[in-house]
Amino acid sequence: MTSPGRRWAVAGALLGGLFGLLAFAPAAWLAAGVARATAGQFQLADARGTVWSGDAVAVLSGGTGSQDAMALPGRLAWKLGLGGQGLELRAQQACCLRGTPRLQLDRHAGGWRVQVLPDNAPTANTNVSSGPTPQPIGQWPAAWLAGLGTPWNTLQLDGELRLATTGLALQSAGGRWQLAGSAVVDLQRMASRLSTLPVLGSYRLQLAAADGVPRLNLLTLDGALRLSGSGEWAASGLRFRGEASAASGAEAALANLLNIIGRRQGARSLIAIG
């Protein structure tokens, strides 16, 4: 019969082994989880270190079985630990992230919240920030999107994508997840190999919540290619309706691109997703 002291020793050894396993869980475990959650479209390749402190190459891919993939330069580093009333992930990448933005998972009055916070932003509380000035998170080369496959590998975009937020968050309420806060993606000086124009234009994609439903709005800031549209993420997925057209004098240079990005209706190209 096993003595109480021996049972305690075995239990202590098992508990110590469990804590050791968690403390030194390899970064590859996190990479595998991210790949599964994104259907392989976002990958942490060549992951090193641990789940709690590691780095990897950020890759966009067309998903399982796809031959398309595009990596960002340098390595994405992260640290995962306690923050606020839950977990906090801090990320750094010299090419693309502004400082050290954070992703927080914590409790709020009705359940859980996942929030994106810019570098040096105050710790999340029960009220999601909704200030009028979005704070920058980072910027990425538009060419990175080619890794996702069709239609991005055909468009072969050039330019820069800039993300800013007022405290974008997903929070649970009554067993459902809802969006709070807002975000802005600026597409700066976009170009495509499908057009002879050196620059197509600059655009803004706005994401905001209305009654918990994420709504999108696309508008043109400047340029020969005119884009506009709106949509929302519903339970059935993304639904977006928009149109594209050429500014006066740029019709011939944009004809091929307009034929590809939507269904032609006279001078316009109609865009429909969902």
C-alpha positions as CSV (number, residue, x, y, z in Angstrom):
1,M,0.0,0.0,0.0
2,T,1.4,3.4,-1.0
3,S,2.2,5.7,1.9
4,P,0.7,9.2,2.1
5,G,4.1,10.7,1.8
6,R,4.8,8.7,-1.4
7,R,1.5,9.8,-2.9
8,W,2.2,13.4,-2.2
9,A,5.7,13.0,-3.8
10,V,4.1,11.5,-6.9
11,A,1.5,14.2,-7.1
12,G,4.1,16.9,-6.6
13,A,6.3,15.4,-9.4
14,L,3.3,15.3,-11.8
15,L,2.3,18.9,-10.9
16,G,5.8,20.1,-11.3
17,G,6.1,18.3,-14.7
18,L,2.8,19.9,-15.8
19,F,4.0,23.4,-14.8
20,G,7.3,22.7,-16.5
21,L,5.5,21.6,-19.7
22,L,3.4,24.8,-19.7
23,A,6.3,27.1,-18.9
24,F,8.4,25.7,-21.8
25,A,5.7,24.9,-24.3
26,P,7.3,25.3,-27.7
27,A,6.4,28.1,-30.0
28,A,5.4,25.5,-32.6
29,W,2.3,24.8,-30.5
30,L,1.2,28.4,-30.9
31,A,2.0,28.3,-34.6
32,A,-0.1,25.2,-35.1
33,G,-3.0,26.8,-33.3
34,V,-2.8,29.9,-35.4
35,A,-2.7,27.9,-38.6
36,R,-5.8,25.9,-37.6
37,A,-7.7,29.0,-36.5
38,T,-7.1,30.7,-39.9
39,A,-7.5,27.7,-42.1
40,G,-3.8,28.0,-43.0
41,Q,-4.1,31.5,-44.4
42,F,-1.9,33.1,-41.7
43,Q,1.1,31.1,-40.6
44,L,3.9,31.5,-38.1
45,A,6.7,29.8,-40.0
46,D,10.0,28.6,-38.5
47,A,8.6,29.4,-35.0
48,R,11.3,29.6,-32.3
49,G,11.2,29.9,-28.5
50,T,8.1,29.2,-26.4
51,V,4.4,30.0,-26.5
52,W,5.2,32.7,-23.9
53,S,8.2,34.3,-25.6
54,G,9.1,33.5,-29.2
55,D,9.4,34.7,-32.8
56,A,8.5,33.5,-36.3
57,V,8.2,34.5,-39.9
58,A,4.7,35.9,-40.7
59,V,3.3,34.3,-43.8
60,L,0.1,34.7,-45.8
61,S,-1.0,31.6,-47.7
62,G,-3.9,30.5,-49.9
63,G,-4.6,27.8,-47.2
64,T,-4.2,24.1,-47.1
65,G,-2.9,22.7,-50.3
66,S,-2.2,26.1,-51.9
67,Q,1.1,26.8,-53.7
68,D,0.8,30.5,-52.9
69,A,2.7,32.0,-50.0
70,M,4.3,35.3,-49.2
71,A,6.4,36.1,-46.1
72,L,7.1,39.5,-44.5
73,P,10.7,40.5,-44.1
74,G,12.3,39.9,-40.7
75,R,10.7,38.1,-37.8
76,L,7.6,38.7,-35.7
77,A,8.4,38.5,-32.0
78,W,5.9,38.1,-29.2
79,K,5.5,37.9,-25.5
80,L,2.5,36.4,-23.8
81,G,1.6,36.9,-20.2
82,L,-0.8,38.3,-17.6
83,G,-2.2,41.7,-18.3
84,G,-5.3,43.6,-17.1
85,Q,-7.7,40.9,-15.9
86,G,-6.6,38.2,-18.3
87,L,-3.9,37.5,-20.9
88,E,-1.9,40.0,-22.9
89,L,0.1,39.4,-26.1
90,R,2.7,42.0,-27.1
91,A,4.1,41.9,-30.6
92,Q,7.1,43.5,-32.3
93,Q,8.2,43.5,-36.0
94,A,10.7,46.1,-37.3
95,C,9.2,46.2,-40.8
96,C,5.6,46.6,-40.0
97,L,4.4,47.2,-36.4
98,R,4.3,50.6,-34.8
99,G,6.1,50.1,-31.5
100,T,4.6,47.2,-29.4
101,P,0.9,46.9,-30.0
102,R,-1.1,44.5,-27.7
103,L,-3.8,42.0,-28.0
104,Q,-5.7,41.6,-24.7
105,L,-8.1,38.9,-23.5
106,D,-9.9,39.8,-20.3
107,R,-13.1,39.9,-18.5
108,H,-15.8,42.6,-18.8
109,A,-19.2,43.1,-17.3
110,G,-21.0,40.6,-19.6
111,G,-18.3,38.0,-20.3
112,W,-15.0,38.1,-22.2
113,R,-13.4,40.7,-24.5
114,V,-10.5,40.5,-27.0
115,Q,-9.1,44.0,-27.8
116,V,-6.4,45.4,-30.0
117,L,-4.5,48.2,-28.4
118,P,-1.9,50.5,-30.0
119,D,1.5,50.9,-28.4
120,N,1.4,53.0,-25.2
121,A,-2.4,52.9,-25.1
122,P,-4.0,52.7,-21.6
123,T,-4.9,49.2,-20.3
124,A,-8.4,48.1,-21.4
125,N,-11.2,48.7,-18.9
126,T,-15.0,48.1,-19.0
127,N,-15.5,50.7,-21.6
128,V,-14.0,50.3,-25.0
129,S,-12.3,53.5,-26.3
130,S,-14.3,55.2,-28.9
131,G,-12.2,58.4,-29.3
132,P,-12.3,60.2,-32.6
133,T,-8.6,59.8,-33.4
134,P,-7.6,56.3,-34.5
135,Q,-4.1,55.3,-33.2
136,P,-1.7,53.5,-35.6
137,I,-1.0,49.8,-35.2
138,G,1.3,49.2,-38.2
139,Q,1.8,49.2,-41.9
140,W,2.3,46.3,-44.4
141,P,3.3,46.0,-48.0
142,A,0.3,45.4,-50.3
143,A,2.3,42.9,-52.2
144,W,2.0,40.6,-49.1
145,L,-1.6,39.9,-50.1
146,A,-0.4,37.9,-53.1
147,G,0.3,35.1,-50.7
148,L,-3.5,34.6,-50.3
149,G,-3.8,33.4,-53.9
150,T,-6.7,34.3,-56.2
151,P,-7.5,37.2,-56.9
152,W,-4.5,38.8,-55.1
153,N,-1.9,36.9,-57.0
154,T,-3.5,38.1,-60.3
155,L,-3.8,41.7,-59.2
156,Q,-0.1,41.8,-57.9
157,L,-0.8,44.9,-55.9
158,D,1.9,47.4,-54.8
159,G,1.6,50.1,-52.2
160,E,1.1,50.2,-48.4
161,L,-1.7,49.1,-46.0
162,R,-1.9,51.2,-42.8
163,L,-4.0,50.1,-39.9
164,A,-5.2,52.3,-37.1
165,T,-7.9,51.8,-34.4
166,T,-9.8,53.5,-31.6
167,G,-9.8,50.3,-29.6
168,L,-11.3,47.6,-31.8
169,A,-12.7,44.8,-29.7
170,L,-14.7,41.6,-29.8
171,Q,-16.7,41.1,-26.7
172,S,-19.2,38.4,-25.6
173,A,-22.7,39.4,-24.5
174,G,-25.5,36.9,-23.8
175,G,-23.5,34.0,-25.3
176,R,-22.8,36.0,-28.6
177,W,-19.7,37.9,-29.8
178,Q,-20.2,41.5,-30.8
179,L,-17.8,44.1,-32.2
180,A,-17.0,47.3,-30.4
181,G,-14.8,50.3,-31.3
182,S,-13.6,51.0,-34.9
183,A,-10.7,50.6,-37.2
184,V,-9.4,52.3,-40.4
185,V,-7.3,50.7,-43.1
186,D,-5.7,53.2,-45.5
187,L,-4.5,51.8,-48.8
188,Q,-1.8,54.2,-49.8
189,R,-0.6,54.7,-53.4
190,M,-1.9,51.4,-54.7
191,A,-0.7,50.0,-58.0
192,S,-1.3,46.8,-60.0
193,R,0.5,45.0,-62.8
194,L,-2.9,44.9,-64.6
195,S,-2.7,48.6,-65.3
196,T,-0.1,50.8,-67.1
197,L,-0.7,53.6,-64.6
198,P,2.1,53.9,-62.0
199,V,-0.4,54.6,-59.3
200,L,-4.1,53.7,-59.2
201,G,-4.9,55.9,-56.1
202,S,-5.3,55.8,-52.4
203,Y,-8.4,54.5,-50.5
204,R,-9.9,54.1,-47.0
205,L,-11.7,51.1,-45.6
206,Q,-13.6,51.9,-42.4
207,L,-14.8,49.2,-40.0
208,A,-17.2,50.2,-37.2
209,A,-19.9,48.5,-35.1
210,A,-23.6,49.4,-35.4
211,D,-25.7,47.5,-32.8
212,G,-22.9,45.0,-32.5
213,V,-22.8,44.3,-36.3
214,P,-19.5,45.0,-38.0
215,R,-20.1,47.4,-41.0
216,L,-17.6,48.3,-43.7
217,N,-17.4,51.5,-45.8
218,L,-15.0,51.9,-48.7
219,L,-14.1,55.3,-50.2
220,T,-11.6,56.9,-52.6
221,L,-9.1,59.4,-51.2
222,D,-7.6,60.2,-54.6
223,G,-6.5,58.6,-57.9
224,A,-7.7,57.5,-61.3
225,L,-9.4,54.3,-60.1
226,R,-12.5,55.3,-58.2
227,L,-13.8,52.8,-55.6
228,S,-16.8,52.9,-53.3
229,G,-19.0,50.5,-51.4
230,S,-20.4,49.3,-48.1
231,G,-21.2,46.0,-46.4
232,E,-21.4,44.1,-43.2
233,W,-20.4,40.9,-41.5
234,A,-23.5,38.9,-40.6
235,A,-23.9,35.4,-39.3
236,S,-23.8,34.1,-42.9
237,G,-20.5,35.9,-43.5
238,L,-19.3,39.0,-45.3
239,R,-21.8,40.8,-47.6
240,F,-20.3,43.7,-49.6
241,R,-21.6,45.8,-52.5
242,G,-19.6,48.4,-54.3
243,E,-18.4,49.7,-57.7
244,A,-15.3,50.8,-59.5
245,S,-14.9,53.2,-62.3
246,A,-12.2,55.2,-64.1
247,A,-11.6,58.9,-63.8
248,S,-11.9,60.9,-67.0
249,G,-8.9,60.2,-69.3
250,A,-7.9,56.9,-67.6
251,E,-10.6,54.6,-69.1
252,A,-8.2,52.8,-71.5
253,A,-5.5,52.3,-68.9
254,L,-7.9,50.8,-66.4
255,A,-10.1,48.8,-68.8
256,N,-8.4,45.4,-68.1
257,L,-8.4,45.9,-64.3
258,L,-12.1,46.9,-64.3
259,N,-13.0,43.7,-66.3
260,I,-11.4,41.6,-63.6
261,I,-12.4,43.2,-60.3
262,G,-16.1,43.1,-60.9
263,R,-19.0,42.7,-63.4
264,R,-19.0,45.3,-66.1
265,Q,-22.0,47.5,-66.5
266,G,-21.2,50.2,-69.0
267,A,-18.4,52.3,-67.6
268,R,-18.7,50.8,-64.1
269,S,-17.5,47.6,-62.6
270,L,-19.9,46.2,-60.0
271,I,-18.3,44.4,-57.0
272,A,-20.4,41.8,-55.1
273,I,-19.1,39.7,-52.2
274,G,-21.5,37.4,-50.4
